[in-house]
């Protein structure tokens, strides 16, 4: 069915509206590569030091295990419900509902998280250049970003995805170009020893420091699965979804390795433990000190990254809410689509309201940086939990429903390794000091745990009500709407049971 004919039917999301390029960049921008390179990955330098490039390689390999699992499921279960549908099919509809409940919650919180970063990054940089600009006047920039994202979402997936593609290409090109400049400038200081364990931070010798650094680096890969909710709007979704999910994780992982290597050899591997997200020992600091006005382009790339990430995650939250609203698990209003653009208008409006309310509420009650840390802790904790469940769902789906395609390597070993990689990251994000390098969270960031617990407890209450009053709706969590009726019965019959 062509995109135009699909719109004419008015029965669902716009079919065949986006191709592999747009879907790929949906995942790429959801990973926010520029922001991750400049802010997230340097957190691991305190442990891995100049061996941080090796930590990035370790994190990349670990994340590819889970990316492989999600890609396998996305190929066989192309649905806007994505991880909720996978969990319902591979494990149980109740698990699928709870995954969807948590996933919509945190994906709806990503836009306000990034809008806060947009605000305090822009205000801080303007204040640094012109001291007359108030450093605490961050919120107008955040509001402007929220309006841009809402407009892109309203105009439909084609406009939103293309917008994300342009933003994603820009931020990647800027940081890759800067990495090349750093490598050339490093000259004879280029060394492959940064891929060994000889430059770890003091107190974290050997592979222990590399592992600690990799746990923090794993968090930079969050978002690789964001292409999956666009399955019902993509061309040839069975092939497109698999390539986009796995391809995004692999491609951006390579960018992470390149950029981290470049900065480590330029800055000095034995000094790299002091490298961070701000100040002279940061990406922007190095650019300011040694590369003239290139820091302006770098700054724009980071700002660009926040907008692109917020846009991508808005697509995720609105599509997942649409999928759950369509089957009556969420209010039916979330399934309402624009008559011509086929965009989930209720979801877009709710997402805008949530983004503005959370961003202003927390940002003004505390401060934008503290609010950012609070939201980040909530989001990462739930997202990593979702990845662990997705790994288990991969094994369950191919063991229980598609034994004809079952592979011990892809469907048992890879899920097990993915779970093993993300459990330490989950403990780190939650501030549970199971390892020596994990810092216990303090208020108000420590409030994230109770917030997640309350939301998931509410989800359990809703689950019990649905199971008693509308069990058929709960069973529909595993339905794949792109599959024809006969195939749909084969794929989801057991789920209804």
Secondary structure, 3 states (H helix, E strand, C coil): CCHHHHHHHCCCCCCCCECHHHHHHHHHHHCCHHHHHHHHHHHHHHHHHHHHHHHHHHHHHHHHHHHHHHHHHHHHCCCCCCHHHHHHHHCCHHHHHHHHHHHHHHHHHHHHHHHHHHHHHHHHHHHHHCCCCCCCCCHHHHHHHHHHHHHHHHCCHHHHHHHHHHHHHHHHHHHHHHHHHHHHHHHHHCCHHHHCCCCCCCCCCHHHHHHHHHHHHHHHHCCHHHHHHHHHHECCHHHHHHHHHHHHHHHHHHHHHHHHHHHHHHHCHHHHHHCCCCCCCCHHHHHHHHCCCHHHHHHHHHHHHHHHHHHHHHHHHHHHHHHHHHCCCCCHHHHCCCCCCCCCHHHHHHHHHHHHHHHHHHHHHCCHHHHHHHHHHHHHHHHHHHHHHHHHHHHHHHHHCCHHHCCHHHHHHHHHHHHHHHHHHHHHHHCCCCCCCCCCCCCCCCHHHHHHHHHHHHHHHHHHHHHHHCHHHHHHHHCCCCCCHHHHHHHHHHHHC
